[in-house]
Amino acid sequence: MTKQAQRLDALRAMAPEELEEHMRRQRRRLFEVRFQQATGQVEDHQQIGELRKEIAQAMTVQIETRRAAARGEGEAEVEA
């Protein structure tokens, strides 16, 4: 299993509240790294891209979860 697949599995295993908190922390880290970059303190410029990618993956998982929940509710209404 690739590193990316493991990261996605970890995100999918999180509860919605955990996922939201994870995204909040990652966005905060991105802000801090961008601030460091602006002041010339960043040594690893790849961090910004990695953080953005991780945030995007978390948002994708969050959307998948919402759609799956909406589909589940829609099926329940059809059966009733």
Contacts in CASP RR format, 6 or more apart in sequence:
PFRMAT RR
TARGET T0000
AUTHOR 0000-0000-0000
METHOD contacts of the structure
MODEL  1
MTKQAQRLDALRAMAPEELEEHMRRQRRRLFEVRFQQATGQVEDHQQIGE
LRKEIAQAMTVQIETRRAAARGEGEAEVEA
1 9 0 8 1.000
7 54 0 8 1.000
7 57 0 8 1.000
8 57 0 8 1.000
8 61 0 8 1.000
11 19 0 8 1.000
11 22 0 8 1.000
11 57 0 8 1.000
11 58 0 8 1.000
11 61 0 8 1.000
12 61 0 8 1.000
12 64 0 8 1.000
12 65 0 8 1.000
14 22 0 8 1.000
14 61 0 8 1.000
16 62 0 8 1.000
16 65 0 8 1.000
19 58 0 8 1.000
19 61 0 8 1.000
19 62 0 8 1.000
19 65 0 8 1.000
20 62 0 8 1.000
22 58 0 8 1.000
23 55 0 8 1.000
23 58 0 8 1.000
23 59 0 8 1.000
23 62 0 8 1.000
26 51 0 8 1.000
26 54 0 8 1.000
26 55 0 8 1.000
26 58 0 8 1.000
27 55 0 8 1.000
29 51 0 8 1.000
30 48 0 8 1.000
30 51 0 8 1.000
30 52 0 8 1.000
30 55 0 8 1.000
33 42 0 8 1.000
33 47 0 8 1.000
33 48 0 8 1.000
33 51 0 8 1.000
34 48 0 8 1.000
36 42 0 8 1.000
37 45 0 8 1.000
37 48 0 8 1.000
42 48 0 8 1.000
END
